[in-house]
Amino acid sequence: MSTLVLDAGALVAVDRGDRAVLARLRAADRHGVGLRTNAIVVAQVWRGHRGRQATLAKLLAAVDIRAVDEAVGRAAGVLLAQAGTSDPIDATVVLLAEPGDRILTGDPDDLTGLAVAAKRQVVILGC
């Protein structure tokens, strides 16, 4: 079964109440599609405002949040060199994706380039 991998753009959209993204996440839930991201993506969007990020906090409780360790960091650096880009967080998001997964992103062009460079058979969805 495929997973929906979330980048910072997707999480920001949830935090802002973007109806299209929220609908896509509800559809994923109805179809048993898992959600995945990593801790560095969470750091990019989490500000801990008391109650202000309640919708995001609720979503994060349902997401498989992976660590970014040294091996992932090194792999992300290699991927950035291969793709000729410079955003290490985007690279870690692409590395989270497995064949058949979908990546929900606010930056589909950059993630598409990284996915191609990584030879990942994934679908990039803009939000």
Secondary structure, DSSP 8 states (H G I E B T S, - for coil): --EEEE-HHHHHHHHTT-HHHHHHHHHHHHTT-EEEEEHHHHHHH----TTTTHHHHHHHTTSEEE---HHHHHHHHHHHHHHT---HHHHHHHHH--TT-EEEES-HHHHHHHHHHHT---EEEE-
